[in-house]
Amino acid sequence: MVADGDVVVVYCRLVDPPHDKIAVCFSSEHNLYFFINSQARRPPEAQVFVRENELDCLSHDSYIDTGFPITFDDTEMTSLRNRGQVSDEIKAQVKVAVKDHGLLIEYHRKMVETNL
């Protein structure tokens, strides 16, 4: 079971080559997540910096990519491992980034604001 704000590890086939990815759920009802990446992606204003010690599953400082919502298919969901909740501070940073960068459609922006 996944809740909004949970950090998950999923074997993802969307990336090439397929491998485990860490993501933050912002809508468990709609299966929507943001990837956590080891390097900042573009645009920089969509990246939320997370220190290694802020999440147990990180082995280095990372970035939540709030500019690109993703979903996992049923096969990927069977590999899901829940790693707990992000902190309230990280949730607040994600909300600010999403509000400020304006890259998401309104529907997704409202989910982030409501669910995190």
C-alpha positions in Angstrom: 0.0 0.0 0.0 1.3 3.4 -1.0 0.3 6.7 0.6 0.7 10.3 -0.7 4.2 11.4 0.3 5.7 7.9 0.4 9.1 7.2 -1.0 9.2 4.0 -3.0 11.8 2.0 -4.9 10.5 0.4 -8.1 12.1 -1.6 -10.9 11.4 0.8 -13.7 11.2 -0.2 -17.4 10.7 3.5 -18.5 14.4 4.1 -18.1 17.1 2.7 -20.4 18.5 0.4 -19.2 15.7 -0.7 -16.8 16.7 -0.5 -13.2 15.5 0.3 -9.7 14.3 4.0 -9.4 13.4 5.9 -6.3 10.3 8.1 -6.5 8.0 10.2 -4.3 4.2 9.5 -4.6 2.1 12.6 -4.9 -1.2 10.8 -5.8 -1.6 7.3 -4.6 -5.2 7.3 -6.0 -3.9 8.1 -9.5 -0.5 6.3 -9.3 1.5 9.5 -9.9 5.1 10.0 -8.8 8.2 12.2 -9.1 11.5 10.5 -9.7 14.4 11.1 -7.4 17.6 11.4 -9.4 21.3 11.5 -8.5 21.8 14.5 -10.8 19.7 17.5 -11.4 17.7 17.5 -14.6 16.4 20.4 -16.6 14.9 22.8 -15.9 16.8 23.6 -12.7 13.8 25.3 -11.0 11.9 22.0 -11.1 14.6 20.2 -9.0 14.3 19.9 -5.2 17.6 19.2 -3.6 17.5 16.3 -1.0 20.5 15.5 1.2 21.6 11.9 1.6 20.7 11.9 5.3 17.2 13.2 4.7 16.0 9.8 3.2 17.1 6.4 4.4 17.2 5.0 0.9 19.6 7.6 -0.5 23.3 6.8 -0.8 24.2 10.3 -2.0 22.6 13.8 -2.3 19.8 13.8 -4.9 17.1 15.8 -6.6 13.3 15.3 -6.8 12.3 16.1 -10.4 9.0 17.9 -9.9 8.7 18.9 -13.5 7.9 15.4 -14.9 5.2 13.3 -13.3 5.4 9.6 -13.9 3.3 6.5 -13.4 4.2 2.9 -13.0 2.5 0.0 -14.8 1.1 -3.0 -13.0 4.3 -5.1 -13.6 6.5 -2.3 -12.1 4.1 -1.9 -9.2 4.6 -5.6 -8.2 8.3 -4.7 -7.5 7.5 -1.7 -5.3 9.2 -1.4 -2.0 7.9 1.4 0.3 10.6 3.3 2.2 8.4 5.6 4.3 7.4 9.2 4.1 9.3 12.3 3.0 9.5 14.9 5.7 7.1 17.8 6.0 10.0 20.1 5.0 10.6 18.2 1.8 6.8 18.2 1.0 6.8 22.0 1.5 9.8 22.4 -0.9 8.1 20.3 -3.5 4.9 22.4 -3.2 6.9 25.6 -3.6 8.8 24.3 -6.6 5.6 23.1 -8.4 3.8 26.4 -7.7 6.8 28.5 -8.9 7.9 26.6 -12.0 4.4 26.2 -13.5 5.4 23.3 -15.7 2.6 20.9 -14.5 -0.9 21.0 -15.8 -3.4 22.5 -13.3 -4.8 19.0 -12.4 -1.4 17.8 -11.3 -0.5 21.1 -9.5 -3.7 20.7 -7.4 -2.9 17.1 -6.5 0.6 18.2 -5.2 -0.9 21.0 -3.2 -3.7 18.9 -1.7 -1.9 15.6 -1.2 1.6 16.6 0.1 
